[in-house]
Amino acid sequence: MWEDNKALQAAWKKRHKLHIDSLVLHKLIKKYKDEGNFKWIKGNFIYRKGNDSPILLFSHENYGNIVKDEATDLWIKSKECKQMRDKLRAEGDKIWDDAVRATCGKINYEFRTEKDGQYCILEDGSVFAPDEGGKQADAGGTE
């Protein structure tokens, strides 16, 4: 699975470093500093003064649509991802909003389905469906 795919692992790490070093991230920090709201960055979150809700970095809200890159392409073409998507399509579901995001210190591949909402495929190949109360499924998509 994840451990066996060295090209995918390398692409994820490269993407993560590019985002951390990105001009977009620095612009976002500068914006909050200029507003006097910047507190600190911890993990993949920016914390603001007087606000208990941190901003998740690498999300659609802060970056607009994330461009599909080498890591996304490798993951979408992987056996585990194909099995999950094929299963959902066989059940008549539609899939959209492919993205790679960093969440809770890990980089994940996410997509949305018409029936169930959001699926998040973690680095270890497990599937997390947060819109369904945190249900976990295996990489093949069974529940």
C-alpha positions in Angstrom: 0.0 0.0 0.0 1.4 3.4 1.0 4.7 1.9 2.2 5.3 0.2 -1.1 4.8 3.3 -3.3 8.0 5.2 -3.0 7.2 7.5 -5.9 4.0 8.6 -4.2 5.7 9.1 -0.8 8.3 11.3 -2.5 5.7 13.3 -4.3 3.7 13.9 -1.1 6.8 15.1 0.7 7.8 17.4 -2.1 4.3 18.9 -2.3 4.3 19.5 1.5 7.6 21.3 1.4 6.5 23.4 -1.6 3.4 24.6 0.3 5.3 25.4 3.5 7.8 27.4 1.5 5.2 28.9 -0.7 4.7 32.6 -1.3 1.0 32.1 -0.7 1.6 31.0 2.9 3.9 34.0 3.5 1.3 36.4 2.1 -1.4 34.9 4.4 0.9 35.3 7.4 1.7 38.8 6.4 -2.0 39.6 6.0 -2.7 38.6 9.6 0.4 40.3 11.0 -0.6 43.5 9.2 -4.0 43.2 10.8 -2.4 42.6 14.2 -4.2 39.2 14.4 -1.3 36.8 13.9 -0.6 34.6 17.0 1.4 31.6 15.7 1.6 28.7 13.3 1.3 25.2 14.8 1.2 22.2 12.5 -1.0 23.0 9.6 -2.9 25.7 11.4 -2.6 29.5 11.7 -3.8 30.8 15.1 -5.1 34.3 15.4 -5.3 36.6 18.4 -8.7 36.7 20.0 -10.0 33.8 17.9 -10.3 30.2 19.1 -10.8 28.8 15.6 -7.5 28.2 13.9 -7.3 28.5 10.1 -6.4 25.2 8.4 -3.6 25.7 5.9 -3.7 24.1 2.5 -7.5 24.2 2.3 -9.8 25.5 -0.4 -10.8 28.4 1.8 -7.3 29.8 2.0 -5.8 28.8 -1.4 -8.7 28.6 -3.8 -8.8 25.4 -5.8 -5.6 23.4 -5.2 -4.0 22.6 -8.5 -3.7 18.9 -9.2 0.0 17.9 -9.1 2.3 15.0 -9.2 1.1 13.7 -5.8 -2.5 14.0 -6.7 -2.0 12.3 -10.1 -0.1 9.4 -8.6 -2.7 8.9 -5.9 -5.6 9.1 -8.3 -3.9 6.4 -10.4 -3.2 4.2 -7.4 -4.9 0.8 -7.0 -6.4 1.8 -3.6 -7.9 5.0 -4.8 -9.3 3.4 -8.0 -11.0 0.6 -6.0 -12.7 3.1 -3.7 -13.9 5.4 -6.6 -15.0 2.4 -8.7 -17.0 1.0 -5.8 -18.8 4.4 -5.3 -19.4 4.8 -9.0 -20.8 1.2 -9.2 -23.3 2.3 -6.5 -24.4 5.1 -8.8 -22.5 7.9 -6.9 -20.8 10.9 -8.6 -17.4 12.1 -7.5 -15.9 15.6 -7.7 -13.7 18.1 -5.9 -10.4 16.1 -6.0 -7.8 17.8 -3.8 -4.7 17.2 -1.9 -4.7 18.8 1.5 -2.7 18.8 4.7 -4.8 17.9 7.7 -3.7 17.3 11.3 0.0 17.0 10.3 -0.7 14.5 7.5 -1.3 15.0 3.8 -4.5 13.5 2.5 -6.3 13.0 -0.7 -9.9 14.2 -0.5 -12.9 14.0 -2.7 -16.7 14.6 -2.4 -19.5 12.3 -3.5 -23.0 13.2 -4.2 -24.6 10.6 -1.8 -22.2 10.6 1.2 -20.4 13.9 1.1 -16.7 14.1 1.9 -14.2 11.2 1.9 -10.7 11.7 3.1 -8.1 9.0 2.1 -5.3 9.1 4.6 -1.6 8.4 3.9 -1.9 4.8 5.2 -4.7 4.1 2.7 -7.5 4.1 5.2 -10.6 6.1 4.3 -12.2 8.6 6.6 -15.7 9.9 5.9 -16.2 12.9 8.2 -19.6 13.8 6.9 -20.8 10.5 8.3 -19.9 10.9 11.9 -16.3 9.8 11.5 -16.9 6.4 10.0 -13.8 4.6 8.9 -13.6 2.3 5.9 -10.7 0.3 4.4 -8.9 1.3 1.3 -11.2 -0.9 -0.8 -14.1 1.2 0.4 -16.0 -1.4 2.4 -17.6 -0.3 5.7 
